[in-house]
Amino acid sequence: MLNTNGRHGPPSARDGELKRMADQEQAELRLAIARLRQEHEDYDAAINAMIQVGCDALRVQRMKKKKLVIKDKISKIEDQIIPDIIA
């Protein structure tokens, strides 16, 4: 196994530190995804309410666009957590 020095051998203390940093970063990304998903659901509820009360179609369309932007942000963060594997 290669360690952080690019040499074969047991993992160094630096390897453990990098793993902890990676785990912490991944946890932060997962938290960001959870927040964005909640915001996405909030927009969905707001859009449905606007449609129910007969709100202006342009305003509804703007809200849908904002909701889509949030969905794109979620996808980008998910790609950072689970990168595409080129086979």
PyMOL Python script that loads the backbone (N, CA, C, O; Angstrom):
from pymol import cmd

cmd.read_pdbstr("""\
ATOM      1  N   MET A   1       0.844  -1.182   0.000  1.00  0.00           N
ATOM      2  CA  MET A   1       0.000   0.000   0.000  1.00  0.00           C
ATOM      3  C   MET A   1       0.884   1.237   0.000  1.00  0.00           C
ATOM      4  O   MET A   1       1.894   1.275   0.702  1.00  0.00           O
ATOM      5  N   LEU A   2       0.521   2.236  -0.769  1.00  0.00           N
ATOM      6  CA  LEU A   2       1.282   3.481  -0.810  1.00  0.00           C
ATOM      7  C   LEU A   2       0.830   4.390   0.313  1.00  0.00           C
ATOM      8  O   LEU A   2      -0.369   4.555   0.538  1.00  0.00           O
ATOM      9  N   ASN A   3       1.778   4.980   1.019  1.00  0.00           N
ATOM     10  CA  ASN A   3       1.422   5.955   2.046  1.00  0.00           C
ATOM     11  C   ASN A   3       1.479   7.354   1.437  1.00  0.00           C
ATOM     12  O   ASN A   3       1.660   7.489   0.227  1.00  0.00           O
ATOM     13  N   THR A   4       1.328   8.384   2.247  1.00  0.00           N
ATOM     14  CA  THR A   4       1.276   9.748   1.717  1.00  0.00           C
ATOM     15  C   THR A   4       2.602  10.197   1.124  1.00  0.00           C
ATOM     16  O   THR A   4       2.646  11.169   0.371  1.00  0.00           O
ATOM     17  N   ASN A   5       3.685   9.497   1.457  1.00  0.00           N
ATOM     18  CA  ASN A   5       4.991   9.829   0.887  1.00  0.00           C
ATOM     19  C   ASN A   5       5.193   9.174  -0.465  1.00  0.00           C
ATOM     20  O   ASN A   5       6.226   9.372  -1.105  1.00  0.00           O
ATOM     21  N   GLY A   6       4.209   8.388  -0.910  1.00  0.00           N
ATOM     22  CA  GLY A   6       4.328   7.703  -2.184  1.00  0.00           C
ATOM     23  C   GLY A   6       5.159   6.440  -2.085  1.00  0.00           C
ATOM     24  O   GLY A   6       5.576   5.878  -3.098  1.00  0.00           O
ATOM     25  N   ARG A   7       5.397   6.000  -0.867  1.00  0.00           N
ATOM     26  CA  ARG A   7       6.201   4.806  -0.648  1.00  0.00           C
ATOM     27  C   ARG A   7       5.304   3.682  -0.146  1.00  0.00           C
ATOM     28  O   ARG A   7       4.240   3.908   0.432  1.00  0.00           O
ATOM     29  N   HIS A   8       5.770   2.481  -0.386  1.00  0.00           N
ATOM     30  CA  HIS A   8       5.039   1.323   0.132  1.00  0.00           C
ATOM     31  C   HIS A   8       5.318   1.197   1.613  1.00  0.00           C
ATOM     32  O   HIS A   8       6.421   1.480   2.080  1.00  0.00           O
ATOM     33  N   GLY A   9       4.317   0.775   2.338  1.00  0.00           N
ATOM     34  CA  GLY A   9       4.518   0.574   3.758  1.00  0.00           C
ATOM     35  C   GLY A   9       3.255   0.867   4.523  1.00  0.00           C
ATOM     36  O   GLY A   9       2.215   1.159   3.932  1.00  0.00           O
ATOM     37  N   PRO A  10       3.337   0.792   5.828  1.00  0.00           N
ATOM     38  CA  PRO A  10       2.148   1.048   6.648  1.00  0.00           C
ATOM     39  C   PRO A  10       1.736   2.507   6.582  1.00  0.00           C
ATOM     40  O   PRO A  10       2.566   3.378   6.321  1.00  0.00           O
ATOM     41  N   PRO A  11       0.479   2.773   6.813  1.00  0.00           N
ATOM     42  CA  PRO A  11       0.012   4.160   6.786  1.00  0.00           C
ATOM     43  C   PRO A  11       0.734   4.992   7.844  1.00  0.00           C
ATOM     44  O   PRO A  11       0.990   4.527   8.954  1.00  0.00           O
ATOM     45  N   SER A  12       1.049   6.211   7.481  1.00  0.00           N
ATOM     46  CA  SER A  12       1.713   7.114   8.419  1.00  0.00           C
ATOM     47  C   SER A  12       0.661   7.883   9.220  1.00  0.00           C
ATOM     48  O   SER A  12      -0.536   7.786   8.947  1.00  0.00           O
ATOM     49  N   ALA A  13       1.121   8.639  10.201  1.00  0.00           N
ATOM     50  CA  ALA A  13       0.214   9.486  10.986  1.00  0.00           C
ATOM     51  C   ALA A  13      -0.457  10.493  10.078  1.00  0.00           C
ATOM     52  O   ALA A  13      -1.611  10.861  10.299  1.00  0.00           O
ATOM     53  N   ARG A  14       0.257  10.941   9.058  1.00  0.00           N
ATOM     54  CA  ARG A  14      -0.315  11.908   8.110  1.00  0.00           C
ATOM     55  C   ARG A  14      -1.483  11.296   7.350  1.00  0.00           C
ATOM     56  O   ARG A  14      -2.459  11.983   7.049  1.00  0.00           O
ATOM     57  N   ASP A  15      -1.387  10.000   7.037  1.00  0.00           N
ATOM     58  CA  ASP A  15      -2.496   9.314   6.363  1.00  0.00           C
ATOM     59  C   ASP A  15      -3.759   9.388   7.213  1.00  0.00           C
ATOM     60  O   ASP A  15      -4.844   9.660   6.699  1.00  0.00           O
ATOM     61  N   GLY A  16      -3.616   9.147   8.509  1.00  0.00           N
ATOM     62  CA  GLY A  16      -4.760   9.221   9.414  1.00  0.00           C
ATOM     63  C   GLY A  16      -5.339  10.615   9.479  1.00  0.00           C
ATOM     64  O   GLY A  16      -6.556  10.800   9.523  1.00  0.00           O
ATOM     65  N   GLU A  17      -4.448  11.599   9.485  1.00  0.00           N
ATOM     66  CA  GLU A  17      -4.903  12.996   9.527  1.00  0.00           C
ATOM     67  C   GLU A  17      -5.673  13.346   8.264  1.00  0.00           C
ATOM     68  O   GLU A  17      -6.708  14.010   8.330  1.00  0.00           O
ATOM     69  N   LEU A  18      -5.178  12.907   7.122  1.00  0.00           N
ATOM     70  CA  LEU A  18      -5.871  13.177   5.853  1.00  0.00           C
ATOM     71  C   LEU A  18      -7.234  12.489   5.828  1.00  0.00           C
ATOM     72  O   LEU A  18      -8.204  13.057   5.326  1.00  0.00           O
ATOM     73  N   LYS A  19      -7.315  11.271   6.365  1.00  0.00           N
ATOM     74  CA  LYS A  19      -8.590  10.567   6.396  1.00  0.00           C
ATOM     75  C   LYS A  19      -9.584  11.301   7.284  1.00  0.00           C
ATOM     76  O   LYS A  19     -10.754  11.431   6.924  1.00  0.00           O
ATOM     77  N   ARG A  20      -9.131  11.785   8.447  1.00  0.00           N
ATOM     78  CA  ARG A  20     -10.022  12.536   9.330  1.00  0.00           C
ATOM     79  C   ARG A  20     -10.517  13.803   8.651  1.00  0.00           C
ATOM     80  O   ARG A  20     -11.688  14.163   8.772  1.00  0.00           O
ATOM     81  N   MET A  21      -9.608  14.489   7.925  1.00  0.00           N
ATOM     82  CA  MET A  21     -10.016  15.702   7.211  1.00  0.00           C
ATOM     83  C   MET A  21     -11.031  15.344   6.133  1.00  0.00           C
ATOM     84  O   MET A  21     -12.020  16.053   5.949  1.00  0.00           O
ATOM     85  N   ALA A  22     -10.790  14.251   5.425  1.00  0.00           N
ATOM     86  CA  ALA A  22     -11.712  13.832   4.370  1.00  0.00           C
ATOM     87  C   ALA A  22     -13.066  13.457   4.969  1.00  0.00           C
ATOM     88  O   ALA A  22     -14.108  13.802   4.412  1.00  0.00           O
ATOM     89  N   ASP A  23     -13.055  12.754   6.100  1.00  0.00           N
ATOM     90  CA  ASP A  23     -14.309  12.379   6.755  1.00  0.00           C
ATOM     91  C   ASP A  23     -15.073  13.617   7.206  1.00  0.00           C
ATOM     92  O   ASP A  23     -16.293  13.691   7.052  1.00  0.00           O
ATOM     93  N   GLN A  24     -14.357  14.585   7.761  1.00  0.00           N
ATOM     94  CA  GLN A  24     -15.008  15.818   8.230  1.00  0.00           C
ATOM     95  C   GLN A  24     -15.575  16.595   7.053  1.00  0.00           C
ATOM     96  O   GLN A  24     -16.693  17.106   7.119  1.00  0.00           O
ATOM     97  N   GLU A  25     -14.806  16.681   5.980  1.00  0.00           N
ATOM     98  CA  GLU A  25     -15.281  17.388   4.784  1.00  0.00           C
ATOM     99  C   GLU A  25     -16.513  16.706   4.212  1.00  0.00           C
ATOM    100  O   GLU A  25     -17.463  17.369   3.793  1.00  0.00           O
ATOM    101  N   GLN A  26     -16.494  15.386   4.196  1.00  0.00           N
ATOM    102  CA  GLN A  26     -17.644  14.650   3.669  1.00  0.00           C
ATOM    103  C   GLN A  26     -18.875  14.868   4.547  1.00  0.00           C
ATOM    104  O   GLN A  26     -19.990  14.997   4.041  1.00  0.00           O
ATOM    105  N   ALA A  27     -18.670  14.907   5.858  1.00  0.00           N
ATOM    106  CA  ALA A  27     -19.787  15.164   6.773  1.00  0.00           C
ATOM    107  C   ALA A  27     -20.371  16.556   6.532  1.00  0.00           C
ATOM    108  O   ALA A  27     -21.588  16.738   6.556  1.00  0.00           O
ATOM    109  N   GLU A  28     -19.496  17.531   6.300  1.00  0.00           N
ATOM    110  CA  GLU A  28     -19.967  18.897   6.016  1.00  0.00           C
ATOM    111  C   GLU A  28     -20.745  18.944   4.708  1.00  0.00           C
ATOM    112  O   GLU A  28     -21.756  19.639   4.606  1.00  0.00           O
ATOM    113  N   LEU A  29     -20.272  18.204   3.708  1.00  0.00           N
ATOM    114  CA  LEU A  29     -20.978  18.165   2.426  1.00  0.00           C
ATOM    115  C   LEU A  29     -22.347  17.506   2.575  1.00  0.00           C
ATOM    116  O   LEU A  29     -23.331  17.953   1.985  1.00  0.00           O
ATOM    117  N   ARG A  30     -22.398  16.441   3.370  1.00  0.00           N
ATOM    118  CA  ARG A  30     -23.682  15.769   3.589  1.00  0.00           C
ATOM    119  C   ARG A  30     -24.671  16.681   4.333  1.00  0.00           C
ATOM    120  O   ARG A  30     -25.873  16.657   4.065  1.00  0.00           O
ATOM    121  N   LEU A  31     -24.154  17.474   5.258  1.00  0.00           N
ATOM    122  CA  LEU A  31     -25.002  18.434   5.969  1.00  0.00           C
ATOM    123  C   LEU A  31     -25.520  19.496   5.001  1.00  0.00           C
ATOM    124  O   LEU A  31     -26.687  19.882   5.065  1.00  0.00           O
ATOM    125  N   ALA A  32     -24.658  19.963   4.112  1.00  0.00           N
ATOM    126  CA  ALA A  32     -25.075  20.959   3.114  1.00  0.00           C
ATOM    127  C   ALA A  32     -26.163  20.377   2.209  1.00  0.00           C
ATOM    128  O   ALA A  32     -27.116  21.072   1.858  1.00  0.00           O
ATOM    129  N   ILE A  33     -26.022  19.114   1.836  1.00  0.00           N
ATOM    130  CA  ILE A  33     -27.036  18.460   1.005  1.00  0.00           C
ATOM    131  C   ILE A  33     -28.368  18.392   1.750  1.00  0.00           C
ATOM    132  O   ILE A  33     -29.422  18.658   1.171  1.00  0.00           O
ATOM    133  N   ALA A  34     -28.320  18.039   3.019  1.00  0.00           N
ATOM    134  CA  ALA A  34     -29.558  17.950   3.805  1.00  0.00           C
ATOM    135  C   ALA A  34     -30.254  19.303   3.875  1.00  0.00           C
ATOM    136  O   ALA A  34     -31.476  19.385   3.748  1.00  0.00           O
ATOM    137  N   ARG A  35     -29.484  20.355   4.076  1.00  0.00           N
ATOM    138  CA  ARG A  35     -30.069  21.707   4.132  1.00  0.00           C
ATOM    139  C   ARG A  35     -30.682  22.093   2.796  1.00  0.00           C
ATOM    140  O   ARG A  35     -31.779  22.647   2.741  1.00  0.00           O
ATOM    141  N   LEU A  36     -29.959  21.795   1.713  1.00  0.00           N
ATOM    142  CA  LEU A  36     -30.470  22.130   0.384  1.00  0.00           C
ATOM    143  C   LEU A  36     -31.724  21.323   0.045  1.00  0.00           C
ATOM    144  O   LEU A  36     -32.650  21.841  -0.579  1.00  0.00           O
ATOM    145  N   ARG A  37     -31.750  20.066   0.454  1.00  0.00           N
ATOM    146  CA  ARG A  37     -32.953  19.253   0.205  1.00  0.00           C
ATOM    147  C   ARG A  37     -34.153  19.822   0.942  1.00  0.00           C
ATOM    148  O   ARG A  37     -35.264  19.830   0.413  1.00  0.00           O
ATOM    149  N   GLN A  38     -33.932  20.299   2.164  1.00  0.00           N
ATOM    150  CA  GLN A  38     -35.025  20.914   2.921  1.00  0.00           C
ATOM    151  C   GLN A  38     -35.504  22.183   2.215  1.00  0.00           C
ATOM    152  O   GLN A  38     -36.705  22.431   2.104  1.00  0.00           O
ATOM    153  N   GLU A  39     -34.549  22.979   1.743  1.00  0.00           N
ATOM    154  CA  GLU A  39     -34.902  24.205   1.020  1.00  0.00           C
ATOM    155  C   GLU A  39     -35.671  23.860  -0.257  1.00  0.00           C
ATOM    156  O   GLU A  39     -36.622  24.552  -0.619  1.00  0.00           O
ATOM    157  N   HIS A  40     -35.255  22.792  -0.934  1.00  0.00           N
ATOM    158  CA  HIS A  40     -35.914  22.341  -2.157  1.00  0.00           C
ATOM    159  C   HIS A  40     -37.371  21.949  -1.853  1.00  0.00           C
ATOM    160  O   HIS A  40     -38.283  22.292  -2.606  1.00  0.00           O
ATOM    161  N   GLU A  41     -37.573  21.229  -0.742  1.00  0.00           N
ATOM    162  CA  GLU A  41     -38.930  20.843  -0.335  1.00  0.00           C
ATOM    163  C   GLU A  41     -39.762  22.074   0.018  1.00  0.00           C
ATOM    164  O   GLU A  41     -40.954  22.132  -0.286  1.00  0.00           O
ATOM    165  N   ASP A  42     -39.130  23.057   0.662  1.00  0.00           N
ATOM    166  CA  ASP A  42     -39.840  24.294   1.009  1.00  0.00           C
ATOM    167  C   ASP A  42     -40.307  25.026  -0.244  1.00  0.00           C
ATOM    168  O   ASP A  42     -41.433  25.520  -0.302  1.00  0.00           O
ATOM    169  N   TYR A  43     -39.429  25.092  -1.248  1.00  0.00           N
ATOM    170  CA  TYR A  43     -39.818  25.726  -2.513  1.00  0.00           C
ATOM    171  C   TYR A  43     -40.965  24.961  -3.152  1.00  0.00           C
ATOM    172  O   TYR A  43     -41.894  25.561  -3.694  1.00  0.00           O
ATOM    173  N   ASP A  44     -40.901  23.637  -3.089  1.00  0.00           N
ATOM    174  CA  ASP A  44     -41.955  22.816  -3.677  1.00  0.00           C
ATOM    175  C   ASP A  44     -43.296  23.121  -3.017  1.00  0.00           C
ATOM    176  O   ASP A  44     -44.305  23.289  -3.702  1.00  0.00           O
ATOM    177  N   ALA A  45     -43.308  23.193  -1.693  1.00  0.00           N
ATOM    178  CA  ALA A  45     -44.536  23.506  -0.961  1.00  0.00           C
ATOM    179  C   ALA A  45     -45.034  24.910  -1.310  1.00  0.00           C
ATOM    180  O   ALA A  45     -46.232  25.123  -1.495  1.00  0.00           O
ATOM    181  N   ALA A  46     -44.102  25.867  -1.398  1.00  0.00           N
ATOM    182  CA  ALA A  46     -44.483  27.244  -1.725  1.00  0.00           C
ATOM    183  C   ALA A  46     -45.061  27.328  -3.135  1.00  0.00           C
ATOM    184  O   ALA A  46     -46.045  28.030  -3.371  1.00  0.00           O
ATOM    185  N   ILE A  47     -44.445  26.610  -4.066  1.00  0.00           N
ATOM    186  CA  ILE A  47     -44.933  26.612  -5.449  1.00  0.00           C
ATOM    187  C   ILE A  47     -46.344  26.023  -5.519  1.00  0.00           C
ATOM    188  O   ILE A  47     -47.224  26.565  -6.188  1.00  0.00           O
ATOM    189  N   ASN A  48     -46.540  24.921  -4.826  1.00  0.00           N
ATOM    190  CA  ASN A  48     -47.875  24.301  -4.824  1.00  0.00           C
ATOM    191  C   ASN A  48     -48.915  25.234  -4.213  1.00  0.00           C
ATOM    192  O   ASN A  48     -50.040  25.324  -4.706  1.00  0.00           O
ATOM    193  N   ALA A  49     -48.544  25.923  -3.147  1.00  0.00           N
ATOM    194  CA  ALA A  49     -49.472  26.885  -2.526  1.00  0.00           C
ATOM    195  C   ALA A  49     -49.774  28.036  -3.473  1.00  0.00           C
ATOM    196  O   ALA A  49     -50.914  28.490  -3.561  1.00  0.00           O
ATOM    197  N   MET A  50     -48.758  28.506  -4.178  1.00  0.00           N
ATOM    198  CA  MET A  50     -48.962  29.610  -5.127  1.00  0.00           C
ATOM    199  C   MET A  50     -49.910  29.186  -6.246  1.00  0.00           C
ATOM    200  O   MET A  50     -50.761  29.962  -6.679  1.00  0.00           O
ATOM    201  N   ILE A  51     -49.755  27.961  -6.701  1.00  0.00           N
ATOM    202  CA  ILE A  51     -50.639  27.452  -7.759  1.00  0.00           C
ATOM    203  C   ILE A  51     -52.067  27.329  -7.242  1.00  0.00           C
ATOM    204  O   ILE A  51     -53.020  27.668  -7.944  1.00  0.00           O
ATOM    205  N   GLN A  52     -52.212  26.841  -6.007  1.00  0.00           N
ATOM    206  CA  GLN A  52     -53.537  26.665  -5.405  1.00  0.00           C
ATOM    207  C   GLN A  52     -54.311  27.985  -5.319  1.00  0.00           C
ATOM    208  O   GLN A  52     -55.516  28.022  -5.569  1.00  0.00           O
ATOM    209  N   VAL A  53     -53.610  29.064  -4.966  1.00  0.00           N
ATOM    210  CA  VAL A  53     -54.295  30.352  -4.799  1.00  0.00           C
ATOM    211  C   VAL A  53     -54.366  31.138  -6.108  1.00  0.00           C
ATOM    212  O   VAL A  53     -54.885  32.254  -6.133  1.00  0.00           O
ATOM    213  N   GLY A  54     -53.849  30.563  -7.190  1.00  0.00           N
ATOM    214  CA  GLY A  54     -53.939  31.224  -8.487  1.00  0.00           C
ATOM    215  C   GLY A  54     -52.950  32.363  -8.662  1.00  0.00           C
ATOM    216  O   GLY A  54     -53.264  33.381  -9.278  1.00  0.00           O
ATOM    217  N   CYS A  55     -51.779  32.188  -8.128  1.00  0.00           N
ATOM    218  CA  CYS A  55     -50.742  33.218  -8.230  1.00  0.00           C
ATOM    219  C   CYS A  55     -50.318  33.407  -9.694  1.00  0.00           C
ATOM    220  O   CYS A  55     -50.516  32.532 -10.537  1.00  0.00           O
ATOM    221  N   ASP A  56     -49.745  34.548  -9.958  1.00  0.00           N
ATOM    222  CA  ASP A  56     -49.250  34.898 -11.284  1.00  0.00           C
ATOM    223  C   ASP A  56     -48.296  33.814 -11.804  1.00  0.00           C
ATOM    224  O   ASP A  56     -47.389  33.389 -11.090  1.00  0.00           O
ATOM    225  N   ALA A  57     -48.504  33.379 -13.030  1.00  0.00           N
ATOM    226  CA  ALA A  57     -47.698  32.306 -13.624  1.00  0.00           C
ATOM    227  C   ALA A  57     -46.214  32.673 -13.696  1.00  0.00           C
ATOM    228  O   ALA A  57     -45.355  31.801 -13.568  1.00  0.00           O
ATOM    229  N   LEU A  58     -45.912  33.943 -13.896  1.00  0.00           N
ATOM    230  CA  LEU A  58     -44.515  34.369 -13.973  1.00  0.00           C
ATOM    231  C   LEU A  58     -43.813  34.180 -12.630  1.00  0.00           C
ATOM    232  O   LEU A  58     -42.661  33.749 -12.579  1.00  0.00           O
ATOM    233  N   ARG A  59     -44.514  34.506 -11.546  1.00  0.00           N
ATOM    234  CA  ARG A  59     -43.930  34.321 -10.212  1.00  0.00           C
ATOM    235  C   ARG A  59     -43.704  32.842  -9.915  1.00  0.00           C
ATOM    236  O   ARG A  59     -42.685  32.466  -9.335  1.00  0.00           O
ATOM    237  N   VAL A  60     -44.661  32.005 -10.316  1.00  0.00           N
ATOM    238  CA  VAL A  60     -44.522  30.566 -10.126  1.00  0.00           C
ATOM    239  C   VAL A  60     -43.317  30.061 -10.914  1.00  0.00           C
ATOM    240  O   VAL A  60     -42.534  29.252 -10.414  1.00  0.00           O
ATOM    241  N   GLN A  61     -43.175  30.537 -12.131  1.00  0.00           N
ATOM    242  CA  GLN A  61     -42.054  30.115 -12.978  1.00  0.00           C
ATOM    243  C   GLN A  61     -40.717  30.526 -12.365  1.00  0.00           C
ATOM    244  O   GLN A  61     -39.751  29.765 -12.428  1.00  0.00           O
ATOM    245  N   ARG A  62     -40.650  31.702 -11.781  1.00  0.00           N
ATOM    246  CA  ARG A  62     -39.420  32.160 -11.119  1.00  0.00           C
ATOM    247  C   ARG A  62     -39.076  31.269  -9.933  1.00  0.00           C
ATOM    248  O   ARG A  62     -37.909  30.946  -9.710  1.00  0.00           O
ATOM    249  N   MET A  63     -40.090  30.877  -9.178  1.00  0.00           N
ATOM    250  CA  MET A  63     -39.870  29.988  -8.037  1.00  0.00           C
ATOM    251  C   MET A  63     -39.378  28.612  -8.507  1.00  0.00           C
ATOM    252  O   MET A  63     -38.504  28.006  -7.888  1.00  0.00           O
ATOM    253  N   LYS A  64     -39.953  28.137  -9.605  1.00  0.00           N
ATOM    254  CA  LYS A  64     -39.524  26.853 -10.149  1.00  0.00           C
ATOM    255  C   LYS A  64     -38.065  26.912 -10.601  1.00  0.00           C
ATOM    256  O   LYS A  64     -37.322  25.941 -10.458  1.00  0.00           O
ATOM    257  N   LYS A  65     -37.667  28.054 -11.145  1.00  0.00           N
ATOM    258  CA  LYS A  65     -36.277  28.222 -11.577  1.00  0.00           C
ATOM    259  C   LYS A  65     -35.335  28.196 -10.371  1.00  0.00           C
ATOM    260  O   LYS A  65     -34.269  27.582 -10.427  1.00  0.00           O
ATOM    261  N   LYS A  66     -35.729  28.861  -9.282  1.00  0.00           N
ATOM    262  CA  LYS A  66     -34.917  28.850  -8.062  1.00  0.00           C
ATOM    263  C   LYS A  66     -34.815  27.434  -7.503  1.00  0.00           C
ATOM    264  O   LYS A  66     -33.759  27.020  -7.023  1.00  0.00           O
ATOM    265  N   LYS A  67     -35.916  26.702  -7.571  1.00  0.00           N
ATOM    266  CA  LYS A  67     -35.935  25.321  -7.101  1.00  0.00           C
ATOM    267  C   LYS A  67     -34.978  24.461  -7.932  1.00  0.00           C
ATOM    268  O   LYS A  67     -34.288  23.597  -7.392  1.00  0.00           O
ATOM    269  N   LEU A  68     -34.940  24.698  -9.226  1.00  0.00           N
ATOM    270  CA  LEU A  68     -34.041  23.959 -10.109  1.00  0.00           C
ATOM    271  C   LEU A  68     -32.576  24.276  -9.807  1.00  0.00           C
ATOM    272  O   LEU A  68     -31.721  23.392  -9.862  1.00  0.00           O
ATOM    273  N   VAL A  69     -32.292  25.536  -9.491  1.00  0.00           N
ATOM    274  CA  VAL A  69     -30.924  25.930  -9.125  1.00  0.00           C
ATOM    275  C   VAL A  69     -30.482  25.162  -7.877  1.00  0.00           C
ATOM    276  O   VAL A  69     -29.339  24.712  -7.792  1.00  0.00           O
ATOM    277  N   ILE A  70     -31.379  25.015  -6.924  1.00  0.00           N
ATOM    278  CA  ILE A  70     -31.070  24.265  -5.705  1.00  0.00           C
ATOM    279  C   ILE A  70     -30.801  22.803  -6.049  1.00  0.00           C
ATOM    280  O   ILE A  70     -29.867  22.200  -5.520  1.00  0.00           O
ATOM    281  N   LYS A  71     -31.607  22.241  -6.921  1.00  0.00           N
ATOM    282  CA  LYS A  71     -31.418  20.849  -7.347  1.00  0.00           C
ATOM    283  C   LYS A  71     -30.045  20.675  -7.997  1.00  0.00           C
ATOM    284  O   LYS A  71     -29.372  19.672  -7.763  1.00  0.00           O
ATOM    285  N   ASP A  72     -29.631  21.641  -8.807  1.00  0.00           N
ATOM    286  CA  ASP A  72     -28.308  21.593  -9.436  1.00  0.00           C
ATOM    287  C   ASP A  72     -27.197  21.645  -8.393  1.00  0.00           C
ATOM    288  O   ASP A  72     -26.194  20.943  -8.521  1.00  0.00           O
ATOM    289  N   LYS A  73     -27.369  22.471  -7.362  1.00  0.00           N
ATOM    290  CA  LYS A  73     -26.376  22.557  -6.287  1.00  0.00           C
ATOM    291  C   LYS A  73     -26.255  21.223  -5.570  1.00  0.00           C
ATOM    292  O   LYS A  73     -25.154  20.782  -5.240  1.00  0.00           O
ATOM    293  N   ILE A  74     -27.401  20.578  -5.331  1.00  0.00           N
ATOM    294  CA  ILE A  74     -27.401  19.265  -4.677  1.00  0.00           C
ATOM    295  C   ILE A  74     -26.610  18.264  -5.526  1.00  0.00           C
ATOM    296  O   ILE A  74     -25.793  17.505  -5.005  1.00  0.00           O
ATOM    297  N   SER A  75     -26.860  18.272  -6.819  1.00  0.00           N
ATOM    298  CA  SER A  75     -26.169  17.339  -7.717  1.00  0.00           C
ATOM    299  C   SER A  75     -24.665  17.565  -7.723  1.00  0.00           C
ATOM    300  O   SER A  75     -23.892  16.607  -7.726  1.00  0.00           O
ATOM    301  N   LYS A  76     -24.247  18.825  -7.726  1.00  0.00           N
ATOM    302  CA  LYS A  76     -22.813  19.131  -7.727  1.00  0.00           C
ATOM    303  C   LYS A  76     -22.143  18.653  -6.447  1.00  0.00           C
ATOM    304  O   LYS A  76     -21.035  18.118  -6.488  1.00  0.00           O
ATOM    305  N   ILE A  77     -22.800  18.841  -5.322  1.00  0.00           N
ATOM    306  CA  ILE A  77     -22.226  18.397  -4.048  1.00  0.00           C
ATOM    307  C   ILE A  77     -22.190  16.871  -3.999  1.00  0.00           C
ATOM    308  O   ILE A  77     -21.210  16.289  -3.533  1.00  0.00           O
ATOM    309  N   GLU A  78     -23.243  16.227  -4.475  1.00  0.00           N
ATOM    310  CA  GLU A  78     -23.260  14.762  -4.506  1.00  0.00           C
ATOM    311  C   GLU A  78     -22.124  14.229  -5.378  1.00  0.00           C
ATOM    312  O   GLU A  78     -21.530  13.199  -5.058  1.00  0.00           O
ATOM    313  N   ASP A  79     -21.822  14.914  -6.463  1.00  0.00           N
ATOM    314  CA  ASP A  79     -20.712  14.511  -7.330  1.00  0.00           C
ATOM    315  C   ASP A  79     -19.371  14.635  -6.614  1.00  0.00           C
ATOM    316  O   ASP A  79     -18.445  13.877  -6.903  1.00  0.00           O
ATOM    317  N   GLN A  80     -19.255  15.582  -5.682  1.00  0.00           N
ATOM    318  CA  GLN A  80     -18.019  15.720  -4.915  1.00  0.00           C
ATOM    319  C   GLN A  80     -17.863  14.553  -3.941  1.00  0.00           C
ATOM    320  O   GLN A  80     -16.750  14.099  -3.679  1.00  0.00           O
ATOM    321  N   ILE A  81     -18.979  14.078  -3.413  1.00  0.00           N
ATOM    322  CA  ILE A  81     -18.934  12.971  -2.462  1.00  0.00           C
ATOM    323  C   ILE A  81     -18.687  11.652  -3.190  1.00  0.00           C
ATOM    324  O   ILE A  81     -17.855  10.849  -2.769  1.00  0.00           O
ATOM    325  N   ILE A  82     -19.409  11.438  -4.272  1.00  0.00           N
ATOM    326  CA  ILE A  82     -19.303  10.203  -5.038  1.00  0.00           C
ATOM    327  C   ILE A  82     -18.934  10.580  -6.478  1.00  0.00           C
ATOM    328  O   ILE A  82     -19.821  10.782  -7.307  1.00  0.00           O
ATOM    329  N   PRO A  83     -17.649  10.676  -6.779  1.00  0.00           N
ATOM    330  CA  PRO A  83     -17.249  11.073  -8.129  1.00  0.00           C
ATOM    331  C   PRO A  83     -17.608   9.991  -9.153  1.00  0.00           C
ATOM    332  O   PRO A  83     -17.669   8.805  -8.829  1.00  0.00           O
ATOM    333  N   ASP A  84     -17.840  10.421 -10.379  1.00  0.00           N
ATOM    334  CA  ASP A  84     -18.130   9.480 -11.461  1.00  0.00           C
ATOM    335  C   ASP A  84     -16.900   8.613 -11.704  1.00  0.00           C
ATOM    336  O   ASP A  84     -15.769   9.097 -11.678  1.00  0.00           O
ATOM    337  N   ILE A  85     -17.136   7.342 -11.938  1.00  0.00           N
ATOM    338  CA  ILE A  85     -16.036   6.421 -12.243  1.00  0.00           C
ATOM    339  C   ILE A  85     -16.087   6.166 -13.738  1.00  0.00           C
ATOM    340  O   ILE A  85     -17.088   5.681 -14.264  1.00  0.00           O
ATOM    341  N   ILE A  86     -15.006   6.495 -14.409  1.00  0.00           N
ATOM    342  CA  ILE A  86     -14.934   6.266 -15.851  1.00  0.00           C
ATOM    343  C   ILE A  86     -14.449   4.838 -16.066  1.00  0.00           C
ATOM    344  O   ILE A  86     -13.346   4.471 -15.662  1.00  0.00           O
ATOM    345  N   ALA A  87     -15.299   4.042 -16.710  1.00  0.00           N
ATOM    346  CA  ALA A  87     -14.952   2.639 -16.907  1.00  0.00           C
ATOM    347  C   ALA A  87     -14.323   2.435 -18.266  1.00  0.00           C
ATOM    348  O   ALA A  87     -13.962   1.312 -18.617  1.00  0.00           O
TER     349      ALA A  87
END
""", "prot")
cmd.dss("prot")
cmd.show_as("cartoon", "prot")
cmd.util.cbc("prot")
cmd.orient("prot")
